[in-house]
Amino acid sequence: MQIGQKTFKGIHYVTLSPGGGWNPLEFSWEKPHPANRSAYLWHAGLWMACKESREVMQKCWFGHPCGEYDQKEVDEQVNAGLRKLFYGGRKGPRVIWNGRREDEGLFSPWLMAASLDDMFCIKPSRWSTLDEFKLACWRNNTDYAVEFDPYWTSELLGLEKYRPTHSSSPTLILAIKIFCGIATMNPRLPPVIHIMDRYSGWKKVSLESPPVFHDCEHEYILIDPSDPLASNRLACQAPVLRFLDQVDRLLKSKLTHERKSSHFAFGESKVLPEGLSVRKLVRVMVRRDKEMVLEAP
């Protein structure tokens, strides 16, 4: 992808760190299907985002793609420039990727190749906490997502009360923690969490063009599952809707209590005659190529 020459909203797959930041998932340019499907893989800005962006930036900064014979010299020039830009001429960590991850412990999120319009999809560990997520939201004012797994519905189906277990999906556990946190309207949390759904179909009911997000495999658009008049809508039998229905069955009363008892919520935000549905707390990101074309009457 020539990301240095086109503008779009990217999707990045990251893990939370205890200090409130994130780290990119592991990746390898050699693997045909890497675990990290980020729109572009980053470490020190566009320069080392990925092989393709490296070539684009070389052409942009030096007027031509640099050959292998002068690559070391180019690296030194770029490294010095980045150090001066971000550290004011003071000595800072080497920010050029050398393939051996010598500076893995010096990863700096503020040098990442991303914009505040991009989406960060969290791949949590089993021990990821809501406090880590709050800290990440406080330190990095951007949009966050979790990736939907249809198996979540099976995990919740048949339960009379939700209790996370050692066999529960870490992402599902964190997602439900986030639902409950967002219900309180805590200003340290975003108003909604995005759910990336690679499985559900959707229908376009107007000519309005929604924002488009990309990872390295697919394009995604946003849908509000709580809005019956939305210009784009999920298919009636969409797997993610079945999951949200299960969350409401188990947790709607808890979400409603969290909102009504929260000292962050005021006025009409506490007026919930039908309770607080999880659909109000999420936005679903669906694959653009999953559009279901409506048949002409």
Secondary structure by P-SEA (a helix, b strand, c coil): ccccccccbbbbbbbbccccccccccccccccccccccccccccccccccaaaaaaaaaaaccccccccaaaaaaaaaaaaaaaaccccccccccccccccccccccccccccccccbbbbbbccccccaaaaaaaaaaccbbbbbbbbcccccccccccbbbbcccccaaaaaaaaaaaaaaacccccccbbbbbbccbbbbbccccccbbbbcccbbbbbbcccccccccccccccaaaaaaaaaaaccaaaaaaaaaaccccccccccccccccccccbbbbbbcccbbbbccc
